[in-house]
Amino acid sequence: MNVGIIGCGRVANIHMNAYKAIDNAKVVAVADADINKAKAFAETYKIEKVFSDCKELFEIKDLGFVDICTPTATHEPLVCEAAKVGINVLVEKPLGRSSQECERIVETARKHGIKVCVCHNQLFYPQVRRLKAIADSEDFNLISFRTFHRENFEWLVAHGLAQPWNVNPEHGGILWEVGTHLAYLQLHFLKDVNEVYALGTKAKYSVWDDFIVLLRTVSEQWGIMEISWVAKESEIVYEIVSSDGKRVQTFLPHGYIIERMQEKAANVAGVISNFLTDLRRLYRKWAKFTADQIKKPNTGHPDLISAYIKSLEENAPPPVTGEDGRNTIRLLECIEESLNKQKPVKYTPW
């Protein structure tokens, strides 16, 4: 399937690595307002056609879809332009900067009969899929899903993993940059969220940079999102908890999974048993780390894009719909409102 990429920055490079792993996808054209950037990108990846105007890219025949890798503020006009000429769209997260923007995208796509897929790539992490399978199994009665994301923003900028403007209020800060992932994961594990309560602080930057979110559901399950960009030590953990006390965690980025079911040590034998369990966990962590140095970890992008291509070929719903993207943004808006008002806020999908 022929693909056109719009935007030739960091995200586009990540997506190109995914296309390399997909046999039935070929990037045939790129477009960027900075033509020199587009030319350099095309030369790096041996792409034939280069444009400075996406409208020229839209004129290519036999284009299966376009992949929009531009800043969030441009998503709505670009998706709608593509929809109006009948081109399917894969768009980087978040879908938009407001649920109103997202709804306009959804309505335009519906009106023109095209399929929009939002790049919620962490849904396709192998470890997240395994965690979801455990949560959905008959012997695991899920009561809570907890996501913890703590990093140091200065370190991220120094290593090219974030941009200084990420902490400018107009770009939404960590809530929109990182919180998007955690929000769509929460909605994936908890199907009937109905209330949000968030507390936090602007410890170092002019945006909320250290906060916690409690999500309530109709079914009395609950979720926790803890997010920080002022932590000294990086820690990214996703955890499911069952009604009988079972805890299963996955640690990112290396994605090893452990089960927390050790009993408190009451004697020497118990201490030794717990010590050996901790050693096994440490071994799994470093074994996975070593494997990732040999082979890059699965970012979820190849599986998501492959699933999207299959949905286009079979005329089926995309793996992540525009409605999914819109509901994620609605949850972020409720979190932001709760942080600002310092009180619970009702959440309802659009």
C-alpha positions as a Markdown table, in Angstrom:
| # | Residue | x | y | z |
|---|---|---|---|---|
| 1 | Met | 0.0 | 0.0 | 0.0 |
| 2 | Asn | 1.4 | 3.4 | -1.0 |
| 3 | Val | 1.8 | 5.9 | 1.8 |
| 4 | Gly | 2.6 | 9.7 | 1.9 |
| 5 | Ile | 4.1 | 11.3 | 5.0 |
| 6 | Ile | 3.4 | 14.9 | 6.0 |
| 7 | Gly | 6.0 | 16.4 | 8.3 |
| 8 | Cys | 9.6 | 15.3 | 8.3 |
| 9 | Gly | 10.6 | 15.7 | 12.0 |
| 10 | Arg | 11.4 | 13.3 | 14.8 |
| 11 | Val | 8.0 | 11.5 | 14.7 |
| 12 | Ala | 8.4 | 10.9 | 11.0 |
| 13 | Asn | 11.7 | 9.2 | 11.6 |
| 14 | Ile | 10.1 | 6.9 | 14.2 |
| 15 | His | 7.3 | 6.0 | 11.7 |
| 16 | Met | 9.8 | 5.4 | 8.9 |
| 17 | Asn | 11.5 | 2.7 | 11.1 |
| 18 | Ala | 8.1 | 1.1 | 11.4 |
| 19 | Tyr | 7.4 | 1.1 | 7.6 |
| 20 | Lys | 10.8 | -0.7 | 7.1 |
| 21 | Ala | 9.3 | -3.6 | 9.1 |
| 22 | Ile | 6.0 | -3.7 | 7.1 |
| 23 | Asp | 6.2 | -5.7 | 3.8 |
| 24 | Asn | 3.0 | -4.4 | 2.3 |
| 25 | Ala | 3.6 | -0.6 | 2.8 |
| 26 | Lys | 5.8 | 1.7 | 0.8 |
| 27 | Val | 6.4 | 5.4 | 1.5 |
| 28 | Val | 6.3 | 7.0 | -2.0 |
| 29 | Ala | 6.2 | 10.7 | -1.1 |
| 30 | Val | 6.9 | 13.2 | 1.7 |
| 31 | Ala | 5.8 | 16.8 | 2.3 |
| 32 | Asp | 7.1 | 19.4 | 4.7 |
| 33 | Ala | 6.7 | 23.2 | 4.7 |
| 34 | Asp | 10.5 | 23.3 | 4.9 |
| 35 | Ile | 11.5 | 21.9 | 1.5 |
| 36 | Asn | 15.1 | 21.4 | 2.5 |
| 37 | Lys | 14.1 | 19.2 | 5.5 |
| 38 | Ala | 11.8 | 17.2 | 3.2 |
| 39 | Lys | 14.6 | 16.7 | 0.6 |
| 40 | Ala | 17.0 | 15.6 | 3.3 |
| 41 | Phe | 14.4 | 13.2 | 4.7 |
| 42 | Ala | 13.6 | 11.8 | 1.3 |
| 43 | Glu | 17.3 | 11.3 | 0.5 |
| 44 | Thr | 17.9 | 9.5 | 3.8 |
| 45 | Tyr | 15.1 | 7.0 | 3.2 |
| 46 | Lys | 15.2 | 6.9 | -0.6 |
| 47 | Ile | 11.8 | 8.3 | -1.2 |
| 48 | Glu | 11.0 | 9.4 | -4.7 |
| 49 | Lys | 8.6 | 12.4 | -4.5 |
| 50 | Val | 9.1 | 15.5 | -2.4 |
| 51 | Phe | 6.8 | 18.4 | -1.8 |
| 52 | Ser | 6.6 | 21.6 | 0.2 |
| 53 | Asp | 2.8 | 21.7 | -0.1 |
| 54 | Cys | 0.7 | 18.7 | 1.1 |
| 55 | Lys | -2.0 | 19.5 | -1.5 |
| 56 | Glu | 0.5 | 18.4 | -4.2 |
| 57 | Leu | 1.0 | 15.1 | -2.3 |
| 58 | Phe | -2.8 | 14.6 | -2.2 |
| 59 | Glu | -2.8 | 14.5 | -6.0 |
| 60 | Ile | -0.8 | 11.3 | -6.2 |
| 61 | Lys | -2.8 | 8.4 | -7.6 |
| 62 | Asp | -3.1 | 5.1 | -5.8 |
| 63 | Leu | -2.3 | 6.6 | -2.4 |
| 64 | Gly | -3.6 | 4.3 | 0.3 |
| 65 | Phe | -3.3 | 6.8 | 3.1 |
| 66 | Val | -1.3 | 9.7 | 4.4 |
| 67 | Asp | 0.6 | 9.7 | 7.7 |
| 68 | Ile | 0.4 | 13.1 | 9.5 |
| 69 | Cys | 3.5 | 13.6 | 11.7 |
| 70 | Thr | 3.2 | 17.4 | 12.2 |
| 71 | Pro | 2.6 | 19.4 | 15.4 |
| 72 | Thr | -0.8 | 18.9 | 17.1 |
| 73 | Ala | -2.1 | 22.3 | 16.2 |
| 74 | Thr | -2.0 | 21.4 | 12.5 |
| 75 | His | -3.8 | 18.0 | 12.8 |
| 76 | Glu | -7.4 | 19.3 | 12.3 |
| 77 | Pro | -6.8 | 21.3 | 9.1 |
| 78 | Leu | -4.6 | 18.6 | 7.6 |
| 79 | Val | -6.8 | 15.6 | 8.3 |
| 80 | Cys | -9.9 | 17.5 | 7.1 |
| 81 | Glu | -8.1 | 18.6 | 3.8 |
| 82 | Ala | -7.1 | 14.9 | 3.2 |
| 83 | Ala | -10.7 | 13.8 | 4.0 |
| 84 | Lys | -12.2 | 16.2 | 1.6 |
| 85 | Val | -10.3 | 14.7 | -1.3 |
| 86 | Gly | -11.1 | 11.1 | -0.2 |
| 87 | Ile | -7.7 | 10.1 | 1.3 |
| 88 | Asn | -7.5 | 7.9 | 4.5 |
| 89 | Val | -5.4 | 9.3 | 7.3 |
| 90 | Leu | -3.1 | 7.9 | 10.0 |
| 91 | Val | -2.4 | 10.8 | 12.5 |
| 92 | Glu | 0.1 | 11.1 | 15.3 |
| 93 | Lys | -1.2 | 11.5 | 18.8 |
| 94 | Pro | -2.9 | 13.5 | 20.2 |
| 95 | Leu | -5.6 | 13.8 | 17.6 |
| 96 | Gly | -6.2 | 17.5 | 18.5 |
| 97 | Arg | -5.8 | 20.2 | 21.1 |
| 98 | Ser | -9.5 | 20.1 | 22.1 |
| 99 | Ser | -12.4 | 17.7 | 21.9 |
| 100 | Gln | -14.2 | 20.2 | 19.6 |
| 101 | Glu | -11.3 | 19.9 | 17.1 |
| 102 | Cys | -11.4 | 16.2 | 17.4 |
| 103 | Glu | -15.2 | 16.1 | 16.8 |
| 104 | Arg | -14.8 | 18.2 | 13.6 |
| 105 | Ile | -12.2 | 15.7 | 12.4 |
| 106 | Val | -14.6 | 12.8 | 13.2 |
| 107 | Glu | -17.5 | 14.5 | 11.4 |
| 108 | Thr | -15.5 | 15.4 | 8.4 |
| 109 | Ala | -14.1 | 11.9 | 8.0 |
| 110 | Arg | -17.6 | 10.4 | 8.4 |
| 111 | Lys | -19.0 | 12.9 | 5.8 |
| 112 | His | -16.4 | 12.0 | 3.2 |
| 113 | Gly | -16.3 | 8.3 | 3.9 |
| 114 | Ile | -12.6 | 8.0 | 4.9 |
| 115 | Lys | -11.0 | 6.1 | 7.8 |
| 116 | Val | -8.9 | 8.0 | 10.4 |
| 117 | Cys | -6.6 | 6.0 | 12.7 |
| 118 | Val | -4.9 | 7.7 | 15.6 |
| 119 | Cys | -1.4 | 6.6 | 16.6 |
| 120 | His | -2.0 | 5.3 | 20.1 |
| 121 | Asn | 1.0 | 3.1 | 19.7 |
| 122 | Gln | 1.4 | 1.9 | 23.3 |
| 123 | Leu | -1.8 | -0.2 | 22.9 |
| 124 | Phe | 0.3 | -2.4 | 20.7 |
| 125 | Tyr | 3.3 | -2.7 | 23.1 |
| 126 | Pro | 3.7 | -6.5 | 23.6 |
| 127 | Gln | 3.8 | -6.0 | 27.4 |
| 128 | Val | 0.7 | -3.9 | 27.4 |
| 129 | Arg | -1.2 | -6.5 | 25.3 |
| 130 | Arg | -0.1 | -9.2 | 27.8 |
| 131 | Leu | -1.2 | -7.1 | 30.7 |
| 132 | Lys | -4.6 | -6.5 | 29.1 |
| 133 | Ala | -4.9 | -10.3 | 28.4 |
| 134 | Ile | -4.2 | -11.0 | 32.1 |
| 135 | Ala | -6.7 | -8.3 | 33.2 |
| 136 | Asp | -9.4 | -9.8 | 30.9 |
| 137 | Ser | -8.8 | -13.4 | 32.0 |
| 138 | Glu | -11.5 | -15.2 | 34.1 |
| 139 | Asp | -9.2 | -15.7 | 37.1 |
| 140 | Phe | -8.3 | -12.0 | 37.4 |
| 141 | Asn | -11.0 | -9.7 | 38.7 |
| 142 | Leu | -9.6 | -6.3 | 37.9 |
| 143 | Ile | -10.2 | -3.6 | 40.5 |
| 144 | Ser | -7.6 | -1.0 | 39.4 |
| 145 | Phe | -5.2 | 0.0 | 36.7 |
| 146 | Arg | -2.3 | 2.3 | 37.7 |
| 147 | Thr | 0.1 | 4.1 | 35.5 |
| 148 | Phe | 3.2 | 5.9 | 36.9 |
| 149 | His | 5.4 | 8.0 | 34.7 |
| 150 | Arg | 8.2 | 9.9 | 36.4 |
| 151 | Glu | 11.1 | 11.5 | 34.5 |
| 152 | Asn | 13.4 | 14.5 | 34.6 |
| 153 | Phe | 12.6 | 17.1 | 31.8 |
| 154 | Glu | 16.1 | 18.6 | 31.7 |
| 155 | Trp | 17.5 | 15.1 | 31.1 |
| 156 | Leu | 15.0 | 14.4 | 28.4 |
| 157 | Val | 15.9 | 17.7 | 26.6 |
| 158 | Ala | 19.6 | 17.0 | 26.9 |
| 159 | His | 19.2 | 13.6 | 25.3 |
| 160 | Gly | 16.9 | 14.8 | 22.5 |
| 161 | Leu | 13.8 | 13.1 | 23.9 |
| 162 | Ala | 11.9 | 16.3 | 24.5 |
| 163 | Gln | 11.9 | 19.9 | 23.2 |
| 164 | Pro | 12.3 | 23.0 | 25.4 |
| 165 | Trp | 8.9 | 24.3 | 24.2 |
| 166 | Asn | 7.2 | 21.2 | 25.6 |
| 167 | Val | 6.8 | 23.1 | 28.9 |
| 168 | Asn | 5.3 | 26.1 | 27.3 |
| 169 | Pro | 1.6 | 26.5 | 28.4 |
| 170 | Glu | 0.4 | 26.8 | 24.8 |
| 171 | His | 1.7 | 23.3 | 24.0 |
| 172 | Gly | 0.0 | 21.7 | 27.1 |
| 173 | Gly | 3.0 | 20.5 | 28.9 |
| 174 | Ile | 3.5 | 17.0 | 30.2 |
| 175 | Leu | -0.3 | 16.5 | 30.5 |
| 176 | Trp | -0.6 | 16.5 | 26.7 |
| 177 | Glu | 2.9 | 15.2 | 25.8 |
| 178 | Val | 2.9 | 12.2 | 28.1 |
| 179 | Gly | -0.6 | 12.2 | 29.6 |
| 180 | Thr | -2.1 | 11.3 | 26.2 |
| 181 | His | -0.5 | 7.9 | 26.4 |
| 182 | Leu | -1.7 | 7.2 | 30.0 |
| 183 | Ala | -5.2 | 8.6 | 29.2 |
| 184 | Tyr | -5.9 | 6.3 | 26.3 |
| 185 | Leu | -4.4 | 3.3 | 28.2 |
| 186 | Gln | -6.8 | 4.1 | 31.2 |
| 187 | Leu | -9.7 | 4.2 | 28.8 |
| 188 | His | -8.5 | 0.9 | 27.3 |
| 189 | Phe | -8.4 | -0.9 | 30.6 |
| 190 | Leu | -11.3 | 0.8 | 32.3 |
| 191 | Lys | -14.4 | 1.0 | 30.0 |
| 192 | Asp | -16.7 | 3.2 | 32.0 |
| 193 | Val | -14.8 | 6.1 | 33.6 |
| 194 | Asn | -17.2 | 8.7 | 34.9 |
| 195 | Glu | -15.3 | 11.0 | 37.3 |
| 196 | Val | -11.8 | 12.6 | 37.4 |
| 197 | Tyr | -10.1 | 14.1 | 40.4 |
| 198 | Ala | -6.6 | 15.5 | 39.9 |
| 199 | Leu | -4.2 | 17.2 | 42.3 |
| 200 | Gly | -0.8 | 18.6 | 41.5 |
| 201 | Thr | 1.7 | 21.4 | 41.4 |
| 202 | Lys | 3.7 | 23.6 | 39.0 |
| 203 | Ala | 6.9 | 22.9 | 40.9 |
| 204 | Lys | 9.4 | 24.0 | 38.3 |
| 205 | Tyr | 7.7 | 25.1 | 35.2 |
| 206 | Ser | 4.7 | 27.2 | 34.1 |
| 207 | Val | 2.6 | 24.1 | 33.5 |
| 208 | Trp | 1.5 | 21.3 | 35.7 |
| 209 | Asp | 4.7 | 19.2 | 36.1 |
| 210 | Asp | 4.0 | 16.9 | 39.0 |
| 211 | Phe | 0.5 | 15.6 | 39.6 |
| 212 | Ile | -1.7 | 12.6 | 40.4 |
| 213 | Val | -5.1 | 11.7 | 38.9 |
| 214 | Leu | -7.8 | 9.4 | 40.4 |
| 215 | Leu | -10.3 | 8.0 | 37.9 |
| 216 | Arg | -13.6 | 6.5 | 39.1 |
| 217 | Thr | -15.9 | 4.2 | 37.1 |
| 218 | Val | -19.5 | 3.1 | 37.1 |
| 219 | Ser | -18.4 | -0.4 | 37.8 |
| 220 | Glu | -16.4 | 0.7 | 40.9 |
| 221 | Gln | -13.1 | -0.1 | 39.3 |
| 222 | Trp | -10.6 | 2.8 | 39.5 |
| 223 | Gly | -7.5 | 4.1 | 37.9 |
| 224 | Ile | -4.5 | 6.1 | 39.0 |
| 225 | Met | -2.2 | 8.3 | 36.8 |
| 226 | Glu | 0.9 | 9.7 | 38.5 |
| 227 | Ile | 3.0 | 11.9 | 36.2 |
| 228 | Ser | 6.1 | 14.0 | 36.9 |
| 229 | Trp | 8.7 | 15.8 | 34.9 |
| 230 | Val | 10.7 | 16.9 | 38.0 |
| 231 | Ala | 11.8 | 13.5 | 39.3 |
| 232 | Lys | 15.4 | 12.7 | 39.8 |
| 233 | Glu | 15.1 | 9.1 | 38.8 |
| 234 | Ser | 13.2 | 7.8 | 35.7 |
| 235 | Glu | 10.4 | 5.3 | 36.5 |
| 236 | Ile | 7.6 | 4.2 | 34.1 |
| 237 | Val | 5.4 | 1.4 | 35.5 |
| 238 | Tyr | 2.0 | 0.1 | 34.6 |
| 239 | Glu | 0.2 | -2.1 | 37.1 |
| 240 | Ile | -3.1 | -4.1 | 37.3 |
| 241 | Val | -4.5 | -5.1 | 40.7 |
| 242 | Ser | -7.1 | -7.8 | 41.3 |
| 243 | Ser | -9.7 | -8.2 | 44.0 |
| 244 | Asp | -7.7 | -10.9 | 45.7 |
| 245 | Gly | -4.6 | -8.8 | 46.0 |
| 246 | Lys | -2.7 | -10.0 | 42.9 |
| 247 | Arg | -0.5 | -7.3 | 41.4 |
| 248 | Val | 1.1 | -7.5 | 37.9 |
| 249 | Gln | 3.5 | -4.8 | 36.7 |
| 250 | Thr | 5.3 | -4.0 | 33.6 |
| 251 | Phe | 8.3 | -1.7 | 33.6 |
| 252 | Leu | 9.2 | 0.5 | 30.6 |
| 253 | Pro | 11.0 | 1.0 | 28.4 |
| 254 | His | 12.3 | -2.6 | 28.5 |
| 255 | Gly | 8.9 | -4.1 | 29.1 |
| 256 | Tyr | 9.6 | -7.0 | 31.5 |
| 257 | Ile | 6.6 | -8.1 | 33.6 |
| 258 | Ile | 6.6 | -9.3 | 37.2 |
| 259 | Glu | 3.9 | -10.6 | 39.5 |
| 260 | Arg | 3.8 | -9.1 | 43.0 |
| 261 | Met | 2.5 | -12.0 | 45.1 |
| 262 | Gln | 5.2 | -12.5 | 47.7 |
| 263 | Glu | 4.1 | -13.1 | 51.2 |
| 264 | Lys | 5.7 | -11.2 | 54.0 |
| 265 | Ala | 8.8 | -13.2 | 55.3 |
| 266 | Ala | 8.1 | -14.7 | 58.7 |
| 267 | Asn | 11.3 | -16.7 | 59.0 |
| 268 | Val | 14.7 | -17.3 | 57.5 |
| 269 | Ala | 13.2 | -19.6 | 54.8 |
| 270 | Gly | 10.8 | -16.8 | 53.8 |
| 271 | Val | 13.6 | -14.2 | 53.6 |
| 272 | Ile | 15.6 | -16.5 | 51.4 |
| 273 | Ser | 12.6 | -17.2 | 49.1 |
| 274 | Asn | 11.9 | -13.5 | 48.7 |
| 275 | Phe | 15.6 | -12.8 | 48.1 |
| 276 | Leu | 15.7 | -15.4 | 45.3 |
| 277 | Thr | 12.5 | -13.9 | 43.8 |
| 278 | Asp | 14.1 | -10.5 | 43.8 |
| 279 | Leu | 17.2 | -11.9 | 42.1 |
| 280 | Arg | 15.1 | -13.5 | 39.4 |
| 281 | Arg | 13.4 | -10.1 | 38.8 |
| 282 | Leu | 16.7 | -8.4 | 38.5 |
| 283 | Tyr | 17.9 | -11.0 | 36.1 |
| 284 | Arg | 14.8 | -10.5 | 33.9 |
| 285 | Lys | 15.3 | -6.8 | 33.9 |
| 286 | Trp | 18.9 | -6.9 | 32.7 |
| 287 | Ala | 18.3 | -9.7 | 30.3 |
| 288 | Lys | 15.6 | -7.6 | 28.7 |
| 289 | Phe | 17.9 | -4.6 | 28.7 |
| 290 | Thr | 20.7 | -6.5 | 27.0 |
| 291 | Ala | 18.2 | -7.9 | 24.4 |
| 292 | Asp | 17.1 | -4.4 | 23.6 |
| 293 | Gln | 20.6 | -3.3 | 22.9 |
| 294 | Ile | 20.9 | -6.0 | 20.3 |
| 295 | Lys | 17.5 | -5.6 | 18.9 |
| 296 | Lys | 15.5 | -2.3 | 19.2 |
| 297 | Pro | 12.4 | -2.7 | 21.5 |
| 298 | Asn | 9.0 | -2.9 | 19.8 |
| 299 | Thr | 7.5 | 0.6 | 19.9 |
| 300 | Gly | 4.1 | -0.7 | 18.8 |
| 301 | His | 4.1 | 1.3 | 15.6 |
| 302 | Pro | 4.6 | -1.6 | 13.2 |
| 303 | Asp | 1.7 | -3.6 | 14.6 |
| 304 | Leu | -0.6 | -0.6 | 14.8 |
| 305 | Ile | 0.2 | 0.5 | 11.2 |
| 306 | Ser | -0.2 | -3.1 | 9.9 |
| 307 | Ala | -3.5 | -3.4 | 11.7 |
| 308 | Tyr | -4.6 | -0.1 | 10.0 |
| 309 | Ile | -3.6 | -1.3 | 6.6 |
| 310 | Lys | -5.5 | -4.5 | 7.2 |
| 311 | Ser | -8.6 | -2.5 | 8.2 |
| 312 | Leu | -8.4 | -0.5 | 4.9 |
| 313 | Glu | -8.0 | -3.7 | 2.8 |
| 314 | Glu | -11.0 | -5.3 | 4.6 |
| 315 | Asn | -13.1 | -2.2 | 4.9 |
| 316 | Ala | -13.2 | -2.7 | 8.7 |
| 317 | Pro | -13.0 | -0.1 | 11.5 |
| 318 | Pro | -9.5 | 1.2 | 12.2 |
| 319 | Pro | -7.6 | -0.3 | 15.2 |
| 320 | Val | -7.8 | 3.2 | 16.9 |
| 321 | Thr | -10.7 | 5.3 | 15.7 |
| 322 | Gly | -11.1 | 9.0 | 15.6 |
| 323 | Glu | -13.7 | 8.6 | 18.3 |
| 324 | Asp | -11.1 | 6.9 | 20.5 |
| 325 | Gly | -8.8 | 9.9 | 19.9 |
| 326 | Arg | -11.6 | 12.3 | 20.7 |
| 327 | Asn | -12.5 | 10.6 | 24.0 |
| 328 | Thr | -8.8 | 10.6 | 25.0 |
| 329 | Ile | -8.7 | 14.3 | 24.5 |
| 330 | Arg | -11.9 | 14.7 | 26.5 |
| 331 | Leu | -10.4 | 12.9 | 29.4 |
| 332 | Leu | -7.3 | 15.2 | 29.3 |
| 333 | Glu | -9.6 | 18.2 | 29.3 |
| 334 | Cys | -11.3 | 16.9 | 32.4 |
| 335 | Ile | -8.0 | 16.3 | 34.1 |
| 336 | Glu | -6.9 | 19.8 | 33.3 |
| 337 | Glu | -10.2 | 21.2 | 34.6 |
| 338 | Ser | -9.9 | 19.3 | 37.8 |
| 339 | Leu | -6.3 | 20.4 | 38.3 |
| 340 | Asn | -7.3 | 24.1 | 37.8 |
| 341 | Lys | -10.4 | 23.9 | 40.0 |
| 342 | Gln | -9.0 | 21.5 | 42.6 |
| 343 | Lys | -12.1 | 19.4 | 42.7 |
| 344 | Pro | -13.7 | 16.3 | 41.0 |
| 345 | Val | -15.0 | 16.7 | 37.5 |
| 346 | Lys | -17.5 | 14.4 | 35.7 |
| 347 | Tyr | -16.2 | 12.7 | 32.6 |
| 348 | Thr | -18.5 | 11.8 | 29.8 |
| 349 | Pro | -17.4 | 10.8 | 26.3 |
| 350 | Trp | -18.4 | 13.2 | 23.5 |
